[in-house]
Amino acid sequence: MNTRSIFPNAILAAIAMLSATANCARGQQDQTSNQNFNPNKVMGKLEFQGTTKPEKTAGVWVDGQYVGIADDLKGSRQVLLLPGKHHISLRQTGYLNDDQDITVNPHDTTAVNVQLQKDPNAQFSTTNAQVKLDVKPDQAAVLVDGKFAGTAHEFGGAGRAMLVPPGKHHVIVDLVDYKPFATDIDVQTDQKITIKVDLSPGSVSQAPLEIKK
């Protein structure tokens, strides 16, 4: 092969060889960096701050996924997020949703102030049916007709049940890393029923629209 037709002189040939070697080394370095990348090393933390009982027991949704009760999300259960923008929704029965857009920085703790205002349109029935929840895990969120009612733990066990007005209702049970469970009930005044379910492992992509809102 006539090498002169490709490289006019030895200097250009050496430059080309060095460039190719550098690109190869850079590619290997990038591949090694990607393999060694650990997202936990750049995670930011969320700290939820509420003063009243409704604020401390508000349900927390992060980017459309329920993650737990505000006052429980600390220590080993503290929410860790990749740096960037995230949407936070705090919900409580009888209160307006507290929706916030936040920016999380690497290795930093972002304080989320929980400030709930009572819903002026909230109505509570004087006649109710009782719905007991037997759910595993019992820290799952319970939504009735698209509204956060509390956790399954609050409505299970001796002397605990969820009060709902007579009629038809759509009930969703949801927890991060589990497939959401949904069912429709039709209850009468003073009727007592039990919803029993063991949630199966799953992902947020399987969550119904009422949860993602």
URLIN-V523285 format. One record per residue. N is the residue number from 1. RES is the residue in one small letter. SS is DSSP state (2 for helix, 1 for strand, 0 for the rest). PSI is psi in radians with two decimals (999 if undefined). Layout:
((N | RES | SS | PSI) (N | RES | SS | PSI))
//
This chain:
((1 | m | 0 | 2.44) (2 | n | 0 | 1.74) (3 | t | 2 | -0.39) (4 | r | 2 | -0.50) (5 | s | 2 | -0.28) (6 | i | 0 | -0.84) (7 | f | 0 | 2.01) (8 | p | 0 | -0.56) (9 | n | 0 | 3.01) (10 | a | 2 | -0.53) (11 | i | 2 | -0.80) (12 | l | 2 | -0.62) (13 | a | 2 | -0.73) (14 | a | 2 | -0.71) (15 | i | 2 | -0.77) (16 | a | 2 | -0.73) (17 | m | 2 | -0.73) (18 | l | 2 | -0.70) (19 | s | 2 | -0.78) (20 | a | 2 | -0.70) (21 | t | 2 | -0.73) (22 | a | 2 | -0.74) (23 | n | 2 | -0.70) (24 | c | 2 | -0.78) (25 | a | 2 | -0.68) (26 | r | 2 | -0.70) (27 | g | 2 | -0.73) (28 | q | 2 | -0.66) (29 | q | 2 | -0.75) (30 | d | 2 | -0.69) (31 | q | 2 | -0.72) (32 | t | 2 | -0.69) (33 | s | 2 | -0.73) (34 | n | 2 | -0.67) (35 | q | 2 | -0.56) (36 | n | 2 | -0.06) (37 | f | 0 | 2.21) (38 | n | 0 | 1.88) (39 | p | 2 | -0.46) (40 | n | 2 | -0.40) (41 | k | 2 | -0.25) (42 | v | 0 | 0.08) (43 | m | 0 | 2.55) (44 | g | 1 | 2.79) (45 | k | 1 | 2.66) (46 | l | 1 | 2.43) (47 | e | 1 | 2.03) (48 | f | 1 | 2.25) (49 | q | 1 | 1.90) (50 | g | 0 | 2.65) (51 | t | 0 | -0.60) (52 | t | 0 | 2.86) (53 | k | 2 | -0.78) (54 | p | 2 | -0.63) (55 | e | 2 | -0.68) (56 | k | 2 | -0.47) (57 | t | 0 | 0.25) (58 | a | 0 | 2.53) (59 | g | 1 | 2.51) (60 | v | 1 | 2.21) (61 | w | 1 | 2.28) (62 | v | 1 | 2.05) (63 | d | 0 | 0.70) (64 | g | 0 | 0.02) (65 | q | 1 | 2.26) (66 | y | 1 | 2.30) (67 | v | 1 | -0.26) (68 | g | 1 | -2.97) (69 | i | 1 | 2.42) (70 | a | 2 | -0.84) (71 | d | 2 | -0.24) (72 | d | 2 | -0.25) (73 | l | 0 | 1.23) (74 | k | 0 | 2.91) (75 | g | 2 | -2.24) (76 | s | 2 | -0.27) (77 | r | 2 | 0.19) (78 | q | 0 | 2.46) (79 | v | 0 | 2.20) (80 | l | 1 | 2.30) (81 | l | 1 | 2.62) (82 | l | 0 | 2.58) (83 | p | 0 | 2.53) (84 | g | 1 | -2.93) (85 | k | 1 | 2.45) (86 | h | 1 | 2.68) (87 | h | 1 | 2.23) (88 | i | 1 | 2.33) (89 | s | 1 | 2.17) (90 | l | 1 | 2.24) (91 | r | 1 | 2.52) (92 | q | 0 | 2.50) (93 | t | 0 | 2.25) (94 | g | 0 | 0.07) (95 | y | 1 | 2.71) (96 | l | 0 | 2.57) (97 | n | 0 | 2.45) (98 | d | 1 | 1.72) (99 | d | 1 | 2.30) (100 | q | 1 | 2.49) (101 | d | 1 | 2.19) (102 | i | 1 | 2.82) (103 | t | 1 | 2.15) (104 | v | 1 | 2.28) (105 | n | 0 | 2.64) (106 | p | 0 | 2.47) (107 | h | 0 | 0.42) (108 | d | 0 | 2.72) (109 | t | 1 | 2.15) (110 | t | 1 | 2.12) (111 | a | 1 | 2.27) (112 | v | 1 | 1.90) (113 | n | 1 | 2.14) (114 | v | 0 | 1.98) (115 | q | 0 | 1.74) (116 | l | 0 | 2.48) (117 | q | 0 | 2.42) (118 | k | 1 | 2.46) (119 | d | 0 | 1.99) (120 | p | 0 | -0.31) (121 | n | 0 | 0.04) (122 | a | 0 | 2.34) (123 | q | 0 | 2.43) (124 | f | 0 | 2.27) (125 | s | 0 | 2.55) (126 | t | 0 | -0.30) (127 | t | 0 | 2.33) (128 | n | 0 | 2.83) (129 | a | 1 | 2.80) (130 | q | 1 | 2.20) (131 | v | 1 | 2.01) (132 | k | 1 | 2.42) (133 | l | 1 | 2.17) (134 | d | 1 | 1.54) (135 | v | 1 | 2.41) (136 | k | 1 | 2.21) (137 | p | 0 | 2.55) (138 | d | 0 | 0.02) (139 | q | 0 | 0.10) (140 | a | 0 | 2.61) (141 | a | 1 | 2.57) (142 | v | 1 | 2.15) (143 | l | 1 | 2.35) (144 | v | 1 | 2.07) (145 | d | 0 | 0.69) (146 | g | 0 | -0.01) (147 | k | 1 | 2.42) (148 | f | 1 | 2.19) (149 | a | 1 | -0.47) (150 | g | 1 | -2.84) (151 | t | 1 | 2.75) (152 | a | 2 | -0.56) (153 | h | 2 | -0.61) (154 | e | 2 | -0.38) (155 | f | 2 | 0.37) (156 | g | 0 | 2.79) (157 | g | 0 | 3.10) (158 | a | 0 | 2.25) (159 | g | 0 | 0.18) (160 | r | 0 | 2.34) (161 | a | 0 | 2.81) (162 | m | 1 | 2.26) (163 | l | 1 | 2.19) (164 | v | 1 | 2.57) (165 | p | 0 | 2.66) (166 | p | 0 | 2.55) (167 | g | 1 | -2.87) (168 | k | 1 | 2.44) (169 | h | 1 | 2.59) (170 | h | 1 | 2.10) (171 | v | 1 | 2.29) (172 | i | 1 | 2.37) (173 | v | 1 | 2.19) (174 | d | 1 | 2.54) (175 | l | 0 | 2.48) (176 | v | 0 | 2.42) (177 | d | 0 | 0.16) (178 | y | 1 | 2.67) (179 | k | 0 | 2.28) (180 | p | 0 | 2.57) (181 | f | 1 | 2.34) (182 | a | 1 | 2.49) (183 | t | 1 | 2.75) (184 | d | 1 | 2.38) (185 | i | 1 | 2.70) (186 | d | 1 | 1.85) (187 | v | 1 | 2.71) (188 | q | 0 | 2.85) (189 | t | 0 | 2.30) (190 | d | 0 | 0.10) (191 | q | 0 | 2.57) (192 | k | 1 | 2.15) (193 | i | 1 | 2.84) (194 | t | 1 | 2.31) (195 | i | 1 | 2.04) (196 | k | 1 | 2.26) (197 | v | 1 | 2.44) (198 | d | 1 | 1.95) (199 | l | 0 | 2.46) (200 | s | 0 | 2.55) (201 | p | 1 | 2.44) (202 | g | 0 | -2.75) (203 | s | 0 | 2.93) (204 | v | 2 | -0.48) (205 | s | 2 | -0.31) (206 | q | 2 | 0.03) (207 | a | 0 | 2.48) (208 | p | 0 | 2.89) (209 | l | 2 | -0.59) (210 | e | 2 | -0.48) (211 | i | 2 | -0.63) (212 | k | 2 | -0.31) (213 | k | 0 | 999))
//
